[in-house]
């Protein structure tokens, strides 16, 4: 799938965002609520840290992430 940047319409590259460190979590937080962002199996995330697929626009310097509950 070719993803176009919603800001500049440029081409986006698909890869992953990685939390750094063993068992490191990647979360969206708003007030007292949080949403863990991880697409790897739970055991792999505990060993390597969370990872989630993302698209990067080099021109706008934006990263787009899709997630599921």
CHARMM-style PDB file with segment names, atoms N, HN, CA, C and O in Angstrom:
ATOM      1  N   UNK     1       0.839  -1.182   0.000  1.00  0.00      PROA
ATOM      2  CA  UNK     1       0.000   0.000   0.000  1.00  0.00      PROA
ATOM      3  C   UNK     1       0.884   1.246   0.000  1.00  0.00      PROA
ATOM      4  O   UNK     1       1.783   1.370   0.832  1.00  0.00      PROA
ATOM      5  N   UNK     2       0.636   2.149  -0.912  1.00  0.00      PROA
ATOM      6  HN  UNK     2      -0.094   2.048  -1.588  1.00  0.00      PROA
ATOM      7  CA  UNK     2       1.366   3.413  -0.962  1.00  0.00      PROA
ATOM      8  C   UNK     2       0.615   4.444  -0.139  1.00  0.00      PROA
ATOM      9  O   UNK     2      -0.533   4.772  -0.437  1.00  0.00      PROA
ATOM     10  N   UNK     3       1.256   4.944   0.881  1.00  0.00      PROA
ATOM     11  HN  UNK     3       2.189   4.677   1.124  1.00  0.00      PROA
ATOM     12  CA  UNK     3       0.640   5.932   1.770  1.00  0.00      PROA
ATOM     13  C   UNK     3       1.124   7.318   1.354  1.00  0.00      PROA
ATOM     14  O   UNK     3       2.319   7.534   1.151  1.00  0.00      PROA
ATOM     15  N   UNK     4       0.185   8.251   1.230  1.00  0.00      PROA
ATOM     16  HN  UNK     4      -0.786   8.075   1.396  1.00  0.00      PROA
ATOM     17  CA  UNK     4       0.507   9.641   0.920  1.00  0.00      PROA
ATOM     18  C   UNK     4       0.332  10.466   2.184  1.00  0.00      PROA
ATOM     19  O   UNK     4      -0.600  10.236   2.954  1.00  0.00      PROA
ATOM     20  N   UNK     5       1.206  11.404   2.398  1.00  0.00      PROA
ATOM     21  HN  UNK     5       1.964  11.590   1.772  1.00  0.00      PROA
ATOM     22  CA  UNK     5       1.167  12.262   3.578  1.00  0.00      PROA
ATOM     23  C   UNK     5      -0.093  13.132   3.547  1.00  0.00      PROA
ATOM     24  O   UNK     5      -0.351  13.794   2.542  1.00  0.00      PROA
ATOM     25  N   UNK     6      -0.879  13.144   4.623  1.00  0.00      PROA
ATOM     26  HN  UNK     6      -0.669  12.606   5.439  1.00  0.00      PROA
ATOM     27  CA  UNK     6      -2.082  13.977   4.649  1.00  0.00      PROA
ATOM     28  C   UNK     6      -1.772  15.474   4.771  1.00  0.00      PROA
ATOM     29  O   UNK     6      -2.672  16.302   4.626  1.00  0.00      PROA
ATOM     30  N   UNK     7      -0.527  15.824   5.033  1.00  0.00      PROA
ATOM     31  HN  UNK     7       0.204  15.151   5.151  1.00  0.00      PROA
ATOM     32  CA  UNK     7      -0.143  17.236   5.170  1.00  0.00      PROA
ATOM     33  C   UNK     7       0.399  17.820   3.867  1.00  0.00      PROA
ATOM     34  O   UNK     7       0.052  18.941   3.495  1.00  0.00      PROA
ATOM     35  N   UNK     8       1.263  17.050   3.164  1.00  0.00      PROA
ATOM     36  HN  UNK     8       1.545  16.139   3.466  1.00  0.00      PROA
ATOM     37  CA  UNK     8       1.892  17.595   1.954  1.00  0.00      PROA
ATOM     38  C   UNK     8       1.645  16.751   0.706  1.00  0.00      PROA
ATOM     39  O   UNK     8       2.064  17.138  -0.385  1.00  0.00      PROA
ATOM     40  N   UNK     9       0.974  15.606   0.841  1.00  0.00      PROA
ATOM     41  HN  UNK     9       0.633  15.291   1.727  1.00  0.00      PROA
ATOM     42  CA  UNK     9       0.695  14.666  -0.250  1.00  0.00      PROA
ATOM     43  C   UNK     9       1.942  13.952  -0.756  1.00  0.00      PROA
ATOM     44  O   UNK     9       1.891  13.278  -1.784  1.00  0.00      PROA
ATOM     45  N   UNK    10       3.066  14.092  -0.045  1.00  0.00      PROA
ATOM     46  HN  UNK    10       3.107  14.640   0.790  1.00  0.00      PROA
ATOM     47  CA  UNK    10       4.288  13.394  -0.431  1.00  0.00      PROA
ATOM     48  C   UNK    10       4.218  11.912  -0.089  1.00  0.00      PROA
ATOM     49  O   UNK    10       3.319  11.470   0.626  1.00  0.00      PROA
ATOM     50  N   UNK    11       5.177  11.152  -0.608  1.00  0.00      PROA
ATOM     51  HN  UNK    11       5.907  11.511  -1.189  1.00  0.00      PROA
ATOM     52  CA  UNK    11       5.245   9.717  -0.358  1.00  0.00      PROA
ATOM     53  C   UNK    11       5.748   9.467   1.064  1.00  0.00      PROA
ATOM     54  O   UNK    11       6.678  10.124   1.533  1.00  0.00      PROA
ATOM     55  N   UNK    12       5.118   8.505   1.741  1.00  0.00      PROA
ATOM     56  HN  UNK    12       4.362   7.971   1.360  1.00  0.00      PROA
ATOM     57  CA  UNK    12       5.537   8.146   3.098  1.00  0.00      PROA
ATOM     58  C   UNK    12       6.189   6.773   3.074  1.00  0.00      PROA
ATOM     59  O   UNK    12       5.815   5.908   2.282  1.00  0.00      PROA
ATOM     60  N   UNK    13       7.175   6.581   3.956  1.00  0.00      PROA
ATOM     61  HN  UNK    13       7.479   7.283   4.599  1.00  0.00      PROA
ATOM     62  CA  UNK    13       7.859   5.300   4.094  1.00  0.00      PROA
ATOM     63  C   UNK    13       7.250   4.520   5.253  1.00  0.00      PROA
ATOM     64  O   UNK    13       6.995   5.083   6.318  1.00  0.00      PROA
ATOM     65  N   UNK    14       7.014   3.210   5.047  1.00  0.00      PROA
ATOM     66  HN  UNK    14       7.221   2.753   4.182  1.00  0.00      PROA
ATOM     67  CA  UNK    14       6.455   2.367   6.102  1.00  0.00      PROA
ATOM     68  C   UNK    14       7.585   1.654   6.833  1.00  0.00      PROA
ATOM     69  O   UNK    14       8.495   1.100   6.216  1.00  0.00      PROA
ATOM     70  N   UNK    15       7.507   1.679   8.164  1.00  0.00      PROA
ATOM     71  HN  UNK    15       6.767   2.129   8.665  1.00  0.00      PROA
ATOM     72  CA  UNK    15       8.438   0.939   9.004  1.00  0.00      PROA
ATOM     73  C   UNK    15       7.811   0.780  10.373  1.00  0.00      PROA
ATOM     74  O   UNK    15       6.600   0.578  10.464  1.00  0.00      PROA
ATOM     75  N   UNK    16       8.589   0.864  11.441  1.00  0.00      PROA
ATOM     76  HN  UNK    16       9.573   1.029  11.366  1.00  0.00      PROA
ATOM     77  CA  UNK    16       8.068   0.681  12.788  1.00  0.00      PROA
ATOM     78  C   UNK    16       8.628   1.724  13.736  1.00  0.00      PROA
ATOM     79  O   UNK    16       9.752   2.197  13.571  1.00  0.00      PROA
ATOM     80  N   UNK    17       7.822   2.075  14.736  1.00  0.00      PROA
ATOM     81  HN  UNK    17       6.909   1.691  14.870  1.00  0.00      PROA
ATOM     82  CA  UNK    17       8.297   2.826  15.898  1.00  0.00      PROA
ATOM     83  C   UNK    17       8.671   1.790  16.954  1.00  0.00      PROA
ATOM     84  O   UNK    17       7.930   0.830  17.166  1.00  0.00      PROA
ATOM     85  N   UNK    18       9.799   1.972  17.610  1.00  0.00      PROA
ATOM     86  HN  UNK    18      10.400   2.752  17.438  1.00  0.00      PROA
ATOM     87  CA  UNK    18      10.263   1.035  18.628  1.00  0.00      PROA
ATOM     88  C   UNK    18      10.430   1.761  19.959  1.00  0.00      PROA
ATOM     89  O   UNK    18      10.997   2.852  20.014  1.00  0.00      PROA
ATOM     90  N   UNK    19       9.935   1.153  21.020  1.00  0.00      PROA
ATOM     91  HN  UNK    19       9.474   0.267  20.976  1.00  0.00      PROA
ATOM     92  CA  UNK    19      10.268   1.623  22.365  1.00  0.00      PROA
ATOM     93  C   UNK    19      11.659   1.078  22.671  1.00  0.00      PROA
ATOM     94  O   UNK    19      11.948  -0.079  22.365  1.00  0.00      PROA
ATOM     95  N   UNK    20      12.507   1.877  23.259  1.00  0.00      PROA
ATOM     96  HN  UNK    20      12.273   2.817  23.508  1.00  0.00      PROA
ATOM     97  CA  UNK    20      13.897   1.485  23.493  1.00  0.00      PROA
ATOM     98  C   UNK    20      14.033   0.826  24.863  1.00  0.00      PROA
ATOM     99  O   UNK    20      13.610   1.380  25.878  1.00  0.00      PROA
ATOM    100  N   UNK    21      14.633  -0.370  24.874  1.00  0.00      PROA
ATOM    101  HN  UNK    21      14.977  -0.820  24.050  1.00  0.00      PROA
ATOM    102  CA  UNK    21      14.897  -1.074  26.122  1.00  0.00      PROA
ATOM    103  C   UNK    21      13.982  -2.267  26.313  1.00  0.00      PROA
ATOM    104  O   UNK    21      12.843  -2.271  25.847  1.00  0.00      PROA
ATOM    105  N   UNK    22      14.485  -3.274  27.000  1.00  0.00      PROA
ATOM    106  HN  UNK    22      15.410  -3.271  27.379  1.00  0.00      PROA
ATOM    107  CA  UNK    22      13.718  -4.495  27.237  1.00  0.00      PROA
ATOM    108  C   UNK    22      12.450  -4.177  28.020  1.00  0.00      PROA
ATOM    109  O   UNK    22      12.504  -3.572  29.091  1.00  0.00      PROA
ATOM    110  N   UNK    23      11.319  -4.589  27.480  1.00  0.00      PROA
ATOM    111  HN  UNK    23      11.275  -5.080  26.611  1.00  0.00      PROA
ATOM    112  CA  UNK    23      10.042  -4.396  28.151  1.00  0.00      PROA
ATOM    113  C   UNK    23       9.515  -2.977  28.134  1.00  0.00      PROA
ATOM    114  O   UNK    23       8.506  -2.687  28.776  1.00  0.00      PROA
ATOM    115  N   UNK    24      10.180  -2.085  27.409  1.00  0.00      PROA
ATOM    116  HN  UNK    24      10.999  -2.321  26.887  1.00  0.00      PROA
ATOM    117  CA  UNK    24       9.741  -0.682  27.376  1.00  0.00      PROA
ATOM    118  C   UNK    24       8.400  -0.571  26.670  1.00  0.00      PROA
ATOM    119  O   UNK    24       8.182  -1.206  25.638  1.00  0.00      PROA
ATOM    120  N   UNK    25       7.509   0.228  27.220  1.00  0.00      PROA
ATOM    121  HN  UNK    25       7.686   0.744  28.058  1.00  0.00      PROA
ATOM    122  CA  UNK    25       6.183   0.408  26.651  1.00  0.00      PROA
ATOM    123  C   UNK    25       6.101   1.670  25.823  1.00  0.00      PROA
ATOM    124  O   UNK    25       6.848   2.623  26.041  1.00  0.00      PROA
ATOM    125  N   UNK    26       5.188   1.664  24.873  1.00  0.00      PROA
ATOM    126  HN  UNK    26       4.581   0.889  24.696  1.00  0.00      PROA
ATOM    127  CA  UNK    26       4.900   2.816  24.038  1.00  0.00      PROA
ATOM    128  C   UNK    26       3.424   3.113  24.231  1.00  0.00      PROA
ATOM    129  O   UNK    26       2.579   2.300  23.858  1.00  0.00      PROA
ATOM    130  N   UNK    27       3.097   4.269  24.812  1.00  0.00      PROA
ATOM    131  HN  UNK    27       3.784   4.930  25.116  1.00  0.00      PROA
ATOM    132  CA  UNK    27       1.720   4.577  25.171  1.00  0.00      PROA
ATOM    133  C   UNK    27       1.324   5.981  24.740  1.00  0.00      PROA
ATOM    134  O   UNK    27       2.143   6.899  24.700  1.00  0.00      PROA
ATOM    135  N   UNK    28       0.044   6.117  24.421  1.00  0.00      PROA
ATOM    136  HN  UNK    28      -0.621   5.371  24.454  1.00  0.00      PROA
ATOM    137  CA  UNK    28      -0.590   7.421  24.254  1.00  0.00      PROA
ATOM    138  C   UNK    28      -1.268   7.712  25.584  1.00  0.00      PROA
ATOM    139  O   UNK    28      -2.024   6.880  26.085  1.00  0.00      PROA
ATOM    140  N   UNK    29      -1.010   8.874  26.159  1.00  0.00      PROA
ATOM    141  HN  UNK    29      -0.396   9.550  25.752  1.00  0.00      PROA
ATOM    142  CA  UNK    29      -1.619   9.217  27.445  1.00  0.00      PROA
ATOM    143  C   UNK    29      -2.393  10.523  27.326  1.00  0.00      PROA
ATOM    144  O   UNK    29      -1.944  11.491  26.713  1.00  0.00      PROA
ATOM    145  N   UNK    30      -3.581  10.509  27.942  1.00  0.00      PROA
ATOM    146  HN  UNK    30      -3.945   9.722  28.441  1.00  0.00      PROA
ATOM    147  CA  UNK    30      -4.398  11.708  28.022  1.00  0.00      PROA
ATOM    148  C   UNK    30      -5.031  11.715  29.403  1.00  0.00      PROA
ATOM    149  O   UNK    30      -5.850  10.855  29.727  1.00  0.00      PROA
ATOM    150  N   UNK    31      -4.647  12.683  30.203  1.00  0.00      PROA
ATOM    151  HN  UNK    31      -3.982  13.381  29.939  1.00  0.00      PROA
ATOM    152  CA  UNK    31      -5.098  12.765  31.589  1.00  0.00      PROA
ATOM    153  C   UNK    31      -4.802  11.430  32.292  1.00  0.00      PROA
ATOM    154  O   UNK    31      -3.645  11.014  32.347  1.00  0.00      PROA
ATOM    155  N   UNK    32      -5.811  10.767  32.820  1.00  0.00      PROA
ATOM    156  HN  UNK    32      -6.751  11.105  32.775  1.00  0.00      PROA
ATOM    157  CA  UNK    32      -5.573   9.510  33.540  1.00  0.00      PROA
ATOM    158  C   UNK    32      -5.748   8.279  32.652  1.00  0.00      PROA
ATOM    159  O   UNK    32      -5.556   7.157  33.121  1.00  0.00      PROA
ATOM    160  N   UNK    33      -6.108   8.463  31.385  1.00  0.00      PROA
ATOM    161  HN  UNK    33      -6.264   9.374  31.005  1.00  0.00      PROA
ATOM    162  CA  UNK    33      -6.295   7.339  30.466  1.00  0.00      PROA
ATOM    163  C   UNK    33      -5.045   7.117  29.634  1.00  0.00      PROA
ATOM    164  O   UNK    33      -4.323   8.059  29.307  1.00  0.00      PROA
ATOM    165  N   UNK    34      -4.800   5.846  29.293  1.00  0.00      PROA
ATOM    166  HN  UNK    34      -5.387   5.082  29.558  1.00  0.00      PROA
ATOM    167  CA  UNK    34      -3.663   5.535  28.430  1.00  0.00      PROA
ATOM    168  C   UNK    34      -4.042   4.422  27.463  1.00  0.00      PROA
ATOM    169  O   UNK    34      -4.942   3.629  27.737  1.00  0.00      PROA
ATOM    170  N   UNK    35      -3.351   4.372  26.337  1.00  0.00      PROA
ATOM    171  HN  UNK    35      -2.620   5.017  26.115  1.00  0.00      PROA
ATOM    172  CA  UNK    35      -3.553   3.377  25.306  1.00  0.00      PROA
ATOM    173  C   UNK    35      -2.179   2.850  24.916  1.00  0.00      PROA
ATOM    174  O   UNK    35      -1.348   3.596  24.399  1.00  0.00      PROA
ATOM    175  N   UNK    36      -1.942   1.577  25.161  1.00  0.00      PROA
ATOM    176  HN  UNK    36      -2.617   0.970  25.582  1.00  0.00      PROA
ATOM    177  CA  UNK    36      -0.643   0.988  24.818  1.00  0.00      PROA
ATOM    178  C   UNK    36      -0.610   0.713  23.321  1.00  0.00      PROA
ATOM    179  O   UNK    36      -1.540   0.128  22.766  1.00  0.00      PROA
ATOM    180  N   UNK    37       0.466   1.139  22.676  1.00  0.00      PROA
ATOM    181  HN  UNK    37       1.222   1.614  23.127  1.00  0.00      PROA
ATOM    182  CA  UNK    37       0.644   0.979  21.234  1.00  0.00      PROA
ATOM    183  C   UNK    37       1.646  -0.131  20.973  1.00  0.00      PROA
ATOM    184  O   UNK    37       2.845   0.048  21.185  1.00  0.00      PROA
ATOM    185  N   UNK    38       1.161  -1.273  20.514  1.00  0.00      PROA
ATOM    186  HN  UNK    38       0.186  -1.419  20.342  1.00  0.00      PROA
ATOM    187  CA  UNK    38       2.032  -2.411  20.256  1.00  0.00      PROA
ATOM    188  C   UNK    38       1.349  -3.347  19.271  1.00  0.00      PROA
ATOM    189  O   UNK    38       0.177  -3.683  19.440  1.00  0.00      PROA
ATOM    190  N   UNK    39       2.085  -3.775  18.233  1.00  0.00      PROA
ATOM    191  HN  UNK    39       3.038  -3.503  18.095  1.00  0.00      PROA
ATOM    192  CA  UNK    39       1.554  -4.747  17.294  1.00  0.00      PROA
ATOM    193  C   UNK    39       2.299  -6.074  17.369  1.00  0.00      PROA
ATOM    194  O   UNK    39       1.939  -7.019  16.667  1.00  0.00      PROA
ATOM    195  N   UNK    40       3.329  -6.164  18.206  1.00  0.00      PROA
ATOM    196  HN  UNK    40       3.622  -5.396  18.776  1.00  0.00      PROA
ATOM    197  CA  UNK    40       4.044  -7.421  18.400  1.00  0.00      PROA
ATOM    198  C   UNK    40       3.318  -8.278  19.435  1.00  0.00      PROA
ATOM    199  O   UNK    40       2.581  -7.748  20.267  1.00  0.00      PROA
ATOM    200  N   UNK    41       3.517  -9.596  19.393  1.00  0.00      PROA
ATOM    201  HN  UNK    41       4.115 -10.026  18.717  1.00  0.00      PROA
ATOM    202  CA  UNK    41       2.944 -10.441  20.446  1.00  0.00      PROA
ATOM    203  C   UNK    41       3.428  -9.985  21.824  1.00  0.00      PROA
ATOM    204  O   UNK    41       4.532  -9.457  21.950  1.00  0.00      PROA
ATOM    205  N   UNK    42       2.610 -10.186  22.849  1.00  0.00      PROA
ATOM    206  HN  UNK    42       1.712 -10.615  22.747  1.00  0.00      PROA
ATOM    207  CA  UNK    42       2.910  -9.674  24.186  1.00  0.00      PROA
ATOM    208  C   UNK    42       4.264 -10.140  24.707  1.00  0.00      PROA
ATOM    209  O   UNK    42       5.001  -9.340  25.283  1.00  0.00      PROA
ATOM    210  N   UNK    43       4.612 -11.416  24.520  1.00  0.00      PROA
ATOM    211  HN  UNK    43       4.013 -12.065  24.052  1.00  0.00      PROA
ATOM    212  CA  UNK    43       5.889 -11.920  25.015  1.00  0.00      PROA
ATOM    213  C   UNK    43       7.057 -11.223  24.324  1.00  0.00      PROA
ATOM    214  O   UNK    43       8.031 -10.849  24.977  1.00  0.00      PROA
ATOM    215  N   UNK    44       6.964 -11.048  23.006  1.00  0.00      PROA
ATOM    216  HN  UNK    44       6.173 -11.352  22.476  1.00  0.00      PROA
ATOM    217  CA  UNK    44       8.023 -10.348  22.272  1.00  0.00      PROA
ATOM    218  C   UNK    44       8.166  -8.917  22.765  1.00  0.00      PROA
ATOM    219  O   UNK    44       9.284  -8.411  22.873  1.00  0.00      PROA
ATOM    220  N   UNK    45       7.054  -8.256  23.066  1.00  0.00      PROA
ATOM    221  HN  UNK    45       6.146  -8.666  22.978  1.00  0.00      PROA
ATOM    222  CA  UNK    45       7.096  -6.882  23.563  1.00  0.00      PROA
ATOM    223  C   UNK    45       7.777  -6.818  24.929  1.00  0.00      PROA
ATOM    224  O   UNK    45       8.517  -5.875  25.209  1.00  0.00      PROA
ATOM    225  N   UNK    46       7.534  -7.806  25.769  1.00  0.00      PROA
ATOM    226  HN  UNK    46       6.933  -8.572  25.541  1.00  0.00      PROA
ATOM    227  CA  UNK    46       8.174  -7.814  27.091  1.00  0.00      PROA
ATOM    228  C   UNK    46       9.681  -7.995  26.978  1.00  0.00      PROA
ATOM    229  O   UNK    46      10.431  -7.471  27.800  1.00  0.00      PROA
ATOM    230  N   UNK    47      10.126  -8.727  25.974  1.00  0.00      PROA
ATOM    231  HN  UNK    47       9.516  -9.153  25.306  1.00  0.00      PROA
ATOM    232  CA  UNK    47      11.560  -8.971  25.794  1.00  0.00      PROA
ATOM    233  C   UNK    47      12.236  -7.800  25.086  1.00  0.00      PROA
ATOM    234  O   UNK    47      13.294  -7.339  25.515  1.00  0.00      PROA
ATOM    235  N   UNK    48      11.627  -7.320  24.002  1.00  0.00      PROA
ATOM    236  HN  UNK    48      10.768  -7.695  23.653  1.00  0.00      PROA
ATOM    237  CA  UNK    48      12.272  -6.325  23.138  1.00  0.00      PROA
ATOM    238  C   UNK    48      11.726  -4.915  23.265  1.00  0.00      PROA
ATOM    239  O   UNK    48      12.338  -3.979  22.749  1.00  0.00      PROA
ATOM    240  N   UNK    49      10.598  -4.730  23.932  1.00  0.00      PROA
ATOM    241  HN  UNK    49      10.101  -5.490  24.352  1.00  0.00      PROA
ATOM    242  CA  UNK    49       9.939  -3.427  23.958  1.00  0.00      PROA
ATOM    243  C   UNK    49       8.855  -3.374  22.899  1.00  0.00      PROA
ATOM    244  O   UNK    49       8.862  -4.168  21.959  1.00  0.00      PROA
ATOM    245  N   UNK    50       7.926  -2.446  23.045  1.00  0.00      PROA
ATOM    246  HN  UNK    50       7.920  -1.801  23.809  1.00  0.00      PROA
ATOM    247  CA  UNK    50       6.813  -2.316  22.108  1.00  0.00      PROA
ATOM    248  C   UNK    50       7.289  -1.868  20.731  1.00  0.00      PROA
ATOM    249  O   UNK    50       8.283  -1.154  20.594  1.00  0.00      PROA
ATOM    250  N   UNK    51       6.549  -2.308  19.719  1.00  0.00      PROA
ATOM    251  HN  UNK    51       5.742  -2.888  19.830  1.00  0.00      PROA
ATOM    252  CA  UNK    51       6.783  -1.904  18.331  1.00  0.00      PROA
ATOM    253  C   UNK    51       5.427  -1.754  17.665  1.00  0.00      PROA
ATOM    254  O   UNK    51       4.501  -2.516  17.940  1.00  0.00      PROA
ATOM    255  N   UNK    52       5.320  -0.768  16.792  1.00  0.00      PROA
ATOM    256  HN  UNK    52       6.073  -0.149  16.569  1.00  0.00      PROA
ATOM    257  CA  UNK    52       4.070  -0.578  16.057  1.00  0.00      PROA
ATOM    258  C   UNK    52       4.389  -0.054  14.661  1.00  0.00      PROA
ATOM    259  O   UNK    52       5.284   0.770  14.477  1.00  0.00      PROA
ATOM    260  N   UNK    53       3.631  -0.553  13.682  1.00  0.00      PROA
ATOM    261  HN  UNK    53       2.903  -1.222  13.832  1.00  0.00      PROA
ATOM    262  CA  UNK    53       3.814  -0.111  12.302  1.00  0.00      PROA
ATOM    263  C   UNK    53       3.496   1.383  12.205  1.00  0.00      PROA
ATOM    264  O   UNK    53       2.573   1.875  12.853  1.00  0.00      PROA
ATOM    265  N   UNK    54       4.273   2.092  11.390  1.00  0.00      PROA
ATOM    266  HN  UNK    54       5.023   1.693  10.864  1.00  0.00      PROA
ATOM    267  CA  UNK    54       4.086   3.532  11.240  1.00  0.00      PROA
ATOM    268  C   UNK    54       4.574   3.982   9.863  1.00  0.00      PROA
ATOM    269  O   UNK    54       5.351   3.292   9.204  1.00  0.00      PROA
ATOM    270  N   UNK    55       4.099   5.149   9.451  1.00  0.00      PROA
ATOM    271  HN  UNK    55       3.468   5.710   9.987  1.00  0.00      PROA
ATOM    272  CA  UNK    55       4.515   5.771   8.199  1.00  0.00      PROA
ATOM    273  C   UNK    55       5.216   7.088   8.518  1.00  0.00      PROA
ATOM    274  O   UNK    55       4.767   7.847   9.377  1.00  0.00      PROA
ATOM    275  N   UNK    56       6.324   7.353   7.816  1.00  0.00      PROA
ATOM    276  HN  UNK    56       6.688   6.736   7.119  1.00  0.00      PROA
ATOM    277  CA  UNK    56       7.146   8.532   8.071  1.00  0.00      PROA
ATOM    278  C   UNK    56       7.224   9.398   6.812  1.00  0.00      PROA
ATOM    279  O   UNK    56       7.508   8.892   5.726  1.00  0.00      PROA
ATOM    280  N   UNK    57       6.972  10.702   6.957  1.00  0.00      PROA
ATOM    281  HN  UNK    57       6.741  11.113   7.839  1.00  0.00      PROA
ATOM    282  CA  UNK    57       7.151  11.664   5.866  1.00  0.00      PROA
ATOM    283  C   UNK    57       8.433  12.443   6.142  1.00  0.00      PROA
ATOM    284  O   UNK    57       8.513  13.205   7.105  1.00  0.00      PROA
ATOM    285  N   UNK    58       9.426  12.245   5.294  1.00  0.00      PROA
ATOM    286  HN  UNK    58       9.362  11.626   4.512  1.00  0.00      PROA
ATOM    287  CA  UNK    58      10.701  12.944   5.483  1.00  0.00      PROA
ATOM    288  C   UNK    58      10.572  14.452   5.282  1.00  0.00      PROA
ATOM    289  O   UNK    58      11.276  15.228   5.928  1.00  0.00      PROA
ATOM    290  N   UNK    59       9.676  14.865   4.393  1.00  0.00      PROA
ATOM    291  HN  UNK    59       9.104  14.234   3.868  1.00  0.00      PROA
ATOM    292  CA  UNK    59       9.520  16.291   4.102  1.00  0.00      PROA
ATOM    293  C   UNK    59       8.864  17.033   5.271  1.00  0.00      PROA
ATOM    294  O   UNK    59       9.387  18.044   5.740  1.00  0.00      PROA
ATOM    295  N   UNK    60       7.718  16.528   5.739  1.00  0.00      PROA
ATOM    296  HN  UNK    60       7.293  15.707   5.359  1.00  0.00      PROA
ATOM    297  CA  UNK    60       6.970  17.185   6.829  1.00  0.00      PROA
ATOM    298  C   UNK    60       7.480  16.821   8.220  1.00  0.00      PROA
ATOM    299  O   UNK    60       7.191  17.504   9.202  1.00  0.00      PROA
ATOM    300  N   UNK    61       8.234  15.746   8.282  1.00  0.00      PROA
ATOM    301  HN  UNK    61       8.469  15.191   7.484  1.00  0.00      PROA
ATOM    302  CA  UNK    61       8.722  15.221   9.561  1.00  0.00      PROA
ATOM    303  C   UNK    61       7.554  14.833  10.466  1.00  0.00      PROA
ATOM    304  O   UNK    61       7.536  15.137  11.659  1.00  0.00      PROA
ATOM    305  N   UNK    62       6.571  14.145   9.856  1.00  0.00      PROA
ATOM    306  HN  UNK    62       6.585  13.899   8.887  1.00  0.00      PROA
ATOM    307  CA  UNK    62       5.404  13.634  10.578  1.00  0.00      PROA
ATOM    308  C   UNK    62       5.453  12.114  10.553  1.00  0.00      PROA
ATOM    309  O   UNK    62       5.946  11.513   9.599  1.00  0.00      PROA
ATOM    310  N   UNK    63       4.939  11.501  11.609  1.00  0.00      PROA
ATOM    311  HN  UNK    63       4.539  11.989  12.384  1.00  0.00      PROA
ATOM    312  CA  UNK    63       4.813  10.056  11.678  1.00  0.00      PROA
ATOM    313  C   UNK    63       3.334   9.740  11.920  1.00  0.00      PROA
ATOM    314  O   UNK    63       2.711  10.304  12.819  1.00  0.00      PROA
ATOM    315  N   UNK    64       2.787   8.845  11.119  1.00  0.00      PROA
ATOM    316  HN  UNK    64       3.293   8.387  10.388  1.00  0.00      PROA
ATOM    317  CA  UNK    64       1.395   8.440  11.201  1.00  0.00      PROA
ATOM    318  C   UNK    64       1.351   6.996  11.724  1.00  0.00      PROA
ATOM    319  O   UNK    64       2.042   6.121  11.202  1.00  0.00      PROA
ATOM    320  N   UNK    65       0.540   6.759  12.750  1.00  0.00      PROA
ATOM    321  HN  UNK    65      -0.022   7.469  13.173  1.00  0.00      PROA
ATOM    322  CA  UNK    65       0.415   5.432  13.365  1.00  0.00      PROA
ATOM    323  C   UNK    65      -1.048   5.013  13.324  1.00  0.00      PROA
ATOM    324  O   UNK    65      -1.930   5.804  13.657  1.00  0.00      PROA
ATOM    325  N   UNK    66      -1.310   3.782  12.922  1.00  0.00      PROA
ATOM    326  HN  UNK    66      -0.594   3.138  12.652  1.00  0.00      PROA
ATOM    327  CA  UNK    66      -2.648   3.200  12.997  1.00  0.00      PROA
ATOM    328  C   UNK    66      -2.634   2.138  14.077  1.00  0.00      PROA
ATOM    329  O   UNK    66      -1.658   1.401  14.222  1.00  0.00      PROA
ATOM    330  N   UNK    67      -3.721   2.058  14.839  1.00  0.00      PROA
ATOM    331  HN  UNK    67      -4.514   2.656  14.722  1.00  0.00      PROA
ATOM    332  CA  UNK    67      -3.771   1.085  15.923  1.00  0.00      PROA
ATOM    333  C   UNK    67      -5.152   0.485  16.021  1.00  0.00      PROA
ATOM    334  O   UNK    67      -6.123   1.034  15.501  1.00  0.00      PROA
ATOM    335  N   UNK    68      -5.232  -0.660  16.700  1.00  0.00      PROA
ATOM    336  HN  UNK    68      -4.444  -1.106  17.123  1.00  0.00      PROA
ATOM    337  CA  UNK    68      -6.486  -1.325  16.983  1.00  0.00      PROA
ATOM    338  C   UNK    68      -6.574  -1.572  18.478  1.00  0.00      PROA
ATOM    339  O   UNK    68      -5.548  -1.733  19.140  1.00  0.00      PROA
ATOM    340  N   UNK    69      -7.778  -1.605  19.015  1.00  0.00      PROA
ATOM    341  HN  UNK    69      -8.611  -1.475  18.477  1.00  0.00      PROA
ATOM    342  CA  UNK    69      -7.961  -1.918  20.433  1.00  0.00      PROA
ATOM    343  C   UNK    69      -7.877  -3.397  20.634  1.00  0.00      PROA
ATOM    344  OT1 UNK    69      -8.005  -3.875  21.762  1.00  0.00      PROA
TER     345      UNK     69
END
